[in-house]
Amino acid sequence: MTDKIKHTPGPWGISLIASAHVVGPNNRGICSTGGYQSNLKDYHNENLANARLIAAAPEMFELIKRLAFCAGLDFFPDDDDAEKAREIIERIDPR
């Protein structure tokens, strides 16, 4: 894996100004899960759930890297899960 990450470092959080926005350090915008003002009311809960999932991405990425490392040490009985973890890591951080 690369030594320097290419994405905005975590932790990421959520800002609810007008819609559900994912923000990084210093409230730097990462993405918005909302739509146009006309549909915010109808999709608020879904937009918020999407923002929560996206905001957890940096933590999930670090966890899956640690799990894949442990799998390489044969701590896990299921090699398929370890391989899937490695595939996800490669998609996020191609070598």
C-alpha positions in Angstrom: 0.0 0.0 0.0 1.1 3.6 -0.5 2.6 5.4 2.4 0.5 8.5 1.9 -3.2 8.3 1.7 -4.9 10.0 -1.2 -8.3 10.7 0.4 -9.2 13.3 2.9 -8.0 11.9 6.3 -10.6 11.1 8.9 -12.4 11.4 11.1 -15.3 12.4 8.9 -18.6 13.7 10.3 -22.0 15.0 9.2 -23.3 18.5 8.8 -27.0 19.0 8.5 -27.0 22.4 6.9 -29.8 22.2 4.3 -29.1 18.6 3.6 -26.9 15.7 4.8 -23.2 16.6 4.0 -20.2 14.5 4.9 -17.4 16.7 6.2 -13.8 16.1 7.1 -11.4 17.9 9.3 -12.1 21.6 9.7 -15.6 21.0 8.2 -14.1 20.5 4.8 -16.8 19.2 2.4 -16.4 15.6 1.3 -19.8 15.0 -0.4 -23.5 15.7 -0.1 -26.1 12.9 0.1 -29.0 15.2 -0.4 -30.8 16.2 -3.6 -32.6 19.2 -4.7 -34.4 21.3 -2.1 -37.8 20.0 -3.4 -37.1 16.4 -2.3 -35.2 16.9 0.9 -38.3 16.3 3.1 -39.2 13.1 1.3 -35.7 11.6 1.5 -34.2 13.2 4.6 -33.9 9.9 6.6 -32.4 8.0 3.6 -29.9 10.9 2.9 -28.9 11.0 6.6 -28.4 7.2 6.6 -26.2 7.4 3.5 -24.2 10.2 5.1 -23.6 8.2 8.2 -22.3 5.2 6.1 -20.0 7.4 4.0 -18.7 9.3 7.1 -17.6 5.9 8.6 -15.6 5.1 5.5 -12.1 6.1 6.8 -12.6 4.1 10.0 -13.9 1.1 8.1 -10.9 1.3 5.7 -8.5 1.2 8.6 -10.3 -1.6 10.3 -10.4 -3.8 7.2 -6.7 -3.2 6.6 -6.0 -4.5 10.2 -8.3 -7.5 9.6 -6.6 -8.3 6.4 -3.3 -8.2 8.2 -4.6 -10.5 10.9 -5.9 -12.9 8.2 -2.4 -13.0 6.7 -1.3 -14.3 10.1 -3.9 -17.0 10.0 -6.0 -15.6 12.8 -9.2 -16.1 10.8 -10.4 -19.5 9.6 -12.2 -18.2 6.5 -9.6 -17.3 3.7 -12.5 -16.1 1.4 -13.2 -13.2 3.9 -9.5 -12.3 4.0 -9.3 -12.3 0.2 -12.4 -10.1 0.0 -10.8 -7.7 2.5 -7.7 -7.5 0.3 -9.8 -6.8 -2.8 -11.6 -4.0 -1.1 -8.3 -2.5 0.1 -7.0 -2.7 -3.4 -10.0 -0.9 -4.8 -9.6 1.9 -2.3 -5.8 2.1 -2.4 -4.5 0.6 -5.6 -0.8 -0.1 -5.6 
